[in-house]
């Protein structure tokens, strides 16, 4: 019995050694080898044109025409669920200032701001940024009270209106579009269509908006896609060229453009004699020729019309495609647009109407969501595309990247996008409120954070995958942090947060520290972007598994030697 027990123990040792050897060999085989060529970190692919590394998806809304509050909220909830980042919403001059200098509704005995304040609050609730369209003059401002959409007698009156709106929503709305389709007689009533006259309006609006809030971003009026140069209307390409020759370049930050596909597929080649999606490339060519290549384009209205085949041809202003084609073309066009380094936001026409378009109107069939809140096929396309944007891949990303999710303590003290000329995309995310946070998911093995330091700098608390960031210093409570205080002026710093992570998805959480966690004297917290790396995997897994293999091999060898008898 004694000899049998010895044999059994030795066999057991051999079995365990074989298991250790196998596990170690498999682990070493699957781990990155330190003998392989040194990994090359993915070089940052910086988008050099401002306002292009942003959430690209938005849509046009008619919330000011919706009476019932619950319908407004349900509309924006569905927009949020679809993953949109922007709402394009009209702030009609006639509704806000019905009498000169008066912001009061005599009919309903309440402030004219009230309706729009509610819309802004709802947008903030559902993490949607607003592009505010400013036009539609009141009767007192135009030559003829019958004019519903035309320039005012005195352009300074419009400038005052712009100033009032921007002042009222300072810190809450940053992007403003000045007028709409002024190359059409229907949008420039009371005067002959005139690009030079529009540029005069744009200059005044730009100046007054920046006086009210230097941090606002001004979009030019989108031009209607048209080949008509009859004099009543003017081709969008001709009109834009005249705008530049009239000095428009210095009076807008983003060129707004329309990009309907009509009855042509997204890949249809651009041509001056054709109306299609890629016509916007010709507008960009004009910008380049005018010395404005470093300015972005945002799409104001975009999409295909899916009117029924029974629709009368004289009603098909935008042509027609099937609803299946509408969805497929939308997906393909977004993919194409995302390859244009000069393009930022893509606003579809439109999200949901409130009943103003009847069933026999072709415009009814642009909708992403029916009046009764039934989503259409293109809605699901947006949802799919948006989901794909929520993970940042290798490369450089602005703080406005769609992967970044901002959370403020409240809208009055939350994160804001601040213009900073020396920043990588000319903007930074700013917060001075302890507890404000942001997070992003990335796919890679390492990450850096770009921040700005200054004499009022605060402190950021940084965690990755729920634990303190491994490459940052720790405070007395064990939290990893980045100090933003500088005694030598303002400068940009690239801080390494993590390296050698396992390949795959990781989550970075950043929180503005409270006053007690500050090393210095301020609460200025400026974030300028982040870099994601891949390939820099730690060699320790390889050596650990290799060590296991060696131990297993030596144990097996030792177990075969006969035990020496005494």
N, C-alpha and C positions, 0 to 999 in steps of 0.2 A: 504493500500500500504506500510506503514511503517513497519508493522509486517512481510510482505512478504519479504521485502528487508533484514531484519535481518536473516530470515531463509536461504536465498540464500547465504549470506556472510559466515554464519556458515557452511553451507554445502560445500562451496568452500574450506574453511580452512581444513575441514575434508578430502576432496579429495586430497588436496596438501599434507597433513600430511601422508595419506596412501601411496602416491607415494614416499615420502621421506623415509618412513619406509621400503617399498619394495626395493627401490634402495639400501638403506643402508644394509639391510639384505642380498641381493644378492651379494653386493660387499664384505661384510665380509665373506660370505660363500666361495666365490671364492678366497679370499686373503689367504696367508699362515697364519695360526693361531700362535700367540705367545705362546699359551699354549701347542702346540705340542712339541714333543721331540726336543731338540736342533739340528739344522741341522748339518750334518757331511760334512765338505768340502772334495771334492774329493782329495785324496792324489796324489801328483805328481808322475807320472810313468816315471821316468827318464830312457832313453836309455843310458846305461853306455858305450857302444861301440862307439867310434868316427865315424863320417861320416855315421851314419845310420838314424838320424833324419833329412833327407834332402829330397828335391823333388825326388821322386823315379823313375820318368819316363824320358827316353831318347831314342835315336835311333842312328843308324849308318848312316852317310851321305857320299856322294861322290862329294862334292862341288868343290874340286880341279880339277875334271874332267869336270865340267860344263863350257862351253865356254861363253854363253850369261849371262850377269849380271842379267837381269830381271828374268831369270829362277832360279838363285841362290836366289834372293830375294823372289820370289813366294814360293819357297821350304821352306824357313825359316819362311815366314809368315804363311804357312799352319801348320808348326810345332808349332809355337806360338799359333795359333788358336786351335790346338788340346790339348793345355795345357802342352806340353812337357817342361821340365826344362833343358835338356842337349842335346848337339849334340856331337857325337863321330866322330872325323874327323882326317884323316891321314895328317901328315906333313912330306911328304916323303923326306928323306935325299937326294936322287938323284935330286930332284927338287930344293932344297934349296941351296945345296953346290955341284954343278956339277963338279967343280974343287976344289982341296984342298985349303981351305982358300978363295975361290972366291964365292961371292954371287951375281953373275951377269949373266943374260941370254944373251949370244952372239947372239942367233938367233933373239930374239925380242928386243934386245938392251934396257933392263930394269932390275931393281933389281929383284932378285928371291923372295924377300920378298913380292913384290907388290900383287901378287895373294892371298897370305895367309893373308896379312894385310886386304884386302877387305873382306875376309871371317870372320875374327875376328870382324871387324866393324859391319858387318851385324848381327852377333850373338848378339853383344851388343845392337844393335838397337831393336832386337826382344826379349830381356831379356832371352837369352839362354846361358848357361854356356858351355864351351868347355872342352872335354876330348881329349887331343892331343895325337895321336898315333905316336910314333917315331920309324921308321924302314925304309926299302927299301934303301939299300946302293948304292952309285954311283960306276961306274966302277973303278975309281981310287983307291977305298978303299978295294976292294976284290981281292982274288987270281986270279980269272978267270973273265974277263970282261963279260962273258955270264951269270954270276950269278946275278939274279934279287932280290933274297931274301935270304941272308945268312950273317953270321957274317963277319966283316972286318978282314983283316990280323992283324991289330993293334987295339986293343979295345980302346986305348986312342984316336984314331981318332973319334970313335963313341962318346966317352966322350966329346970331343971338340964340336962335333955337338950338343949334348944335351945342353952343356953350352951356345952355341950361340943362340939356339932357346929359352931357358928359359930366357936368358938375354934380348933378343929382345922383348919378350912378358911379361916381368916382370910387375906385377900389373894387367895384362889383362887375362892371362891364368894361372890357379893354379894347374890343374890336368894333369899329364903326364903318359902315358902308355909306358913302355919300351919293345919294340918288340912285336911280335905276333906269337902265336902258335909254339914256338921253339921245341915242342915235335914231330913235323912233319918234315920229310926230305925235303918236298917242301918249308918250311919256314926257313930251316937251311942248305941251299945248300952249297956245297963245303967242308963240314965237317960232320962227323958222329954226329947224334943227341946226345947231351951230356948236361945233366942238370948242371953238375959242371961247364962246360964252360959258360953256360948261366948265372950262378950265378956270375961268374967273371965279365961278362958284366954288370950285374945288379948293382954290387957294384960300379963299375966305374961310371956308369950313375947316380946312386943315389948321390954319392959324388959330381960330377960335377954340377948336378942340384941344390943341396943345396948350393953350392958355389955361383952360379949365383943368387939364390933367396931362402933364408932359409925358406920362407913361402910356397914353392911349396909342393904338395902332390904327391907321386910316386906310381903308380899302377904297379904291376908285369905283365908280359906278360900272357894273357889268354892262357890256354892250350886247344888244340883240344880234344873233347870228342872222345876217341877211345879205343878199347879193344886190339889193335895191339901192341904186345910186341916182334915183329919179329926182332928188331934191327934196321930196317930202320926207323920205327916210334916207339914211346914209349907211353904206356898207360898214360893218364893224371894223374891217381892216383899214379902210380909208379914214374912218373917224379916229381910230387910235393913232394913226400916223400923224394926223393933224393935231391931236392932243399933245403929242411929244413936241411937234414944231412950235406949239403955243406955250411951251414951258411947263408942262404938267409934271415932269420927272421929279421935281423936288417937293411935290405936294401930295404924295400918297406913298404908303409904305408897302402895300400889297396891291397887285393888279387883280381885280376881280373879273372873271370871264364866264361866259355861258358855254356849255359843251354838250348840247343835245346831239344824239346820234342820228335822229330822223329815221329813215328806213334803211340805213347802211350799217354794216357790222363795225365793231370797234376798230378793227385793224385797217379799215378803208383808208387809203392814202390821203393826206391833206392836199388840197388844191384851192386856189383862189376862186375857182368857179364852182366849188362844191360845198354844200353844207353837211358837215359830219362831225363826229366826236373829235377827231384829230385836227380839226381846224384851229384849235387852240395853239398848236405848234407854230402856226403862221403868226399868231399874235406874239408868241415868244420871240420869233425871228425879228419882228419889228422892235421889240424891246432891246434885243442885242444890237441891232443897227443904230438904235438911239442912245447907246451907251448905258443901258440900264439892265445889263445881264445879271447883276447881283441882287436883283429884286425878284421875289417869288410871285407865282400866280396861284390864286385860290379859285376853285370852281364854284360859282354862285348858284347855277342851276345846271343839272346834269341828269341824263336819263333817256329812256326810250318810251314811247307811248304804245300801250297795248289795247287800243280801242278794238271793239268787235269788228269782224270782217264785214258786217252789215252796215257799218258807219258810212255815211255819205262822203264821197271823196272831197267835197268842198269843205268838210269839217276837219279834215286831216291835215291841220297846219304843220304838224310835226311828223307826218308819215305815220306808219303803223307797223308793229311787229306782233307776234303772238306773245302771250304772257310767259310762256316758256323761254322764248327768245329774249324777252325783256330781262328775265332773271339771268340767263346765260351771258348776255351782252354786258349786263351790269358787272358781273364778276370779272369778265375778261377786260373790260375797260378799266376797272380799278387796278388790275394787275399791270396793265400798260402804264397807267398814270403813276404808279409807284416806282416805275423805272425812270421817270423824269425827275432829275435832281432839283429842278426849279419849281416843282409843284408841291403844294401843301395840302390844304383841306379840300375835300370833294363833297359838296352839298347836293344831295339828290333833290329833285323836284318831283314830288313833295312827300311829306310823311303821312299826314292825314288831313283831310279837309273837314269843314264843319257843316257842309250842306250847300255851299255856294255853287258847286258844279253839279248839274243834273246828269242823269244817266246817259242822255243823248248828246252830252258834251264830250268831245275827245279828251279834254283836260281831266275829266273824271278818272281816266285810266292811267294816270301817272302814279297814283297813290301806292304807298307801301303798306298802308293799313286802311281798311274800309272805315266808313263813318261809324259803324257799329263795332269797331275794334277787332275785326277779323284780319289777321295778317295775310299778306299776299306772298307769292313766291320770292320776290326780290327782297322782302323783309328777312327771310331766312338766309339769303345770300349775305346780307350785311352782318347778320349774326355770326355766320361762319367766318367771314373775313375778319371781323373784329376780334374773335377768339384767337385767331392766328397772330394778332398783333400784341397780345398780352404777355408774351415772353420775349425778352431781349436776347438776341444772339450775339456772337462775337463781334467786336468793333466798338466804335465810339457812339454814344447816345446822348442827345441833349436832355436837359431836365424836363423838357416838354414831351419826351417820347411817350407814345401810347402805353408803354409797359408800366409807366409810373402812376401810382395811385396816391393822391394827396388827401389828407384828412386834417381839417382844421377844427379847432375847439369850437369856433362858430364863424359865420361868414365874415363878420366885421374884423376878425383878428386872424383869419386863416392865411394860408399861403397865397402869395401874389406873384405874378410874373412881372419882373422889373426890367426895364430897358437898361442895358449896360453896354456901351459901345465896344469895350475891350473883351467882353465875354465871347465864348466860342460861337454862339449863335446870336450874339448881341442881346441876349436876355439871360436872367438868372431867376431861380425860384427863391423867394424871400419870405421869412417869417420872423417875428419878434415875440411870438407867443409861446411860452412853455407848454408843452403837451401837444403842439401841432406835430403831425407825423407824416411820413411818406413811406411807401414800400414799392419794391419792384421785384419781379421774378426774372431770373436770367438763366440761360443755358450755357454752361462753361465750367472752367476750373479755377477761375480767379476773377477779382473785380477791384477796380480803383474808383475812388470818388473824387470829383473835381469840386473844390470849394474856393471861396474868396475869403481872405483874411483882411481885417481892418482894425482900427483902434477901438471900435465898438463891438468887436466880435464876441459871439457867445460860445456855446458848446453844443455839439451834436452827439447824441447817444446812438451807437450803431450796433446792431445785432445781425447775425447771419444764421439762418436756419434755427432761429430761436435761442442762439447762444451768443455771448459777446464776440465781436469780430476779432479773429485771432491775431491780426497784425497790428492792432491799435493798442495804445496804452490803456491801463485800467485805473479807475478812481478807487477811493477807499471802500466803496461798496461793491467793487468787482465789475463795474460797468465799463465797456469799451467806449472810448470817446475820441472826438476830434475837436481840439481847441481852435477857435477862429480868431482869437485875439492876436493882434499884431501891433508892435510898438514902432514899426518902421514903415508904416503906410499901407496902402492897399496892394495886394498881389494875389495871384491865382496859385493854388497849390494842388498837386496831384497826390492824393493819399492812398497808399495800398491798404486795402481792407482785408483781402483774403487771397491766398495762393494755395495750390496743391490740393484743391477740393476734388472730391470724386466727380467724374464726368456726369453731367445731368443737370437737373433743375435745382436752383437754390433761391432762397428768398432773403432779400436785404430789407431790414426795417430801420428807419432813421427817425429819431424823435428829438425835438428841440428841448434841451435841458432846462430845468428850472433854475431860479436865481442861486439857490444853494449849491448847485453843481458847477457854477461858473468859476473859472480861474482868473477871470479879468473883469473888466468893468462894463460889459455891454450885452445886448441881446440882438445883434445883427447877425443873422444866419443866412448865408447866401450859398446856394448850390448851383453849380454850372454844368453838371452832366456826370456821366460815369462811363468807364471802359470795362468791357467784358473780354476776358482772355480765355484761351483754350490751349491745351497741350502742356501746361506746366504742372503735371501731376507729380505728387510726392513720390520719391523712390522707396520710401520706407515699407509700403506693402510688399514690394518685390523682395526686399532683403528679409523681411519677417517670414514670408512663406519659404524663401530659399533656406533660411535657417532651420525651419521646421523639417525640410527635406533632409538636410545634413544630419540633424539629430535622429530622425527616423532611420536613415541609412546606417549610421554608426551603431544604433541600438540593435538593428538586425544583424550586423556583422558580429557584434559582441555576443549575441545570443547563440551563435553557432560554435563558439569556442567551448570546448569541454571544461567543466569546472574542475580545478585542480584538487586532487584528494590530499588530505593532510596525513 
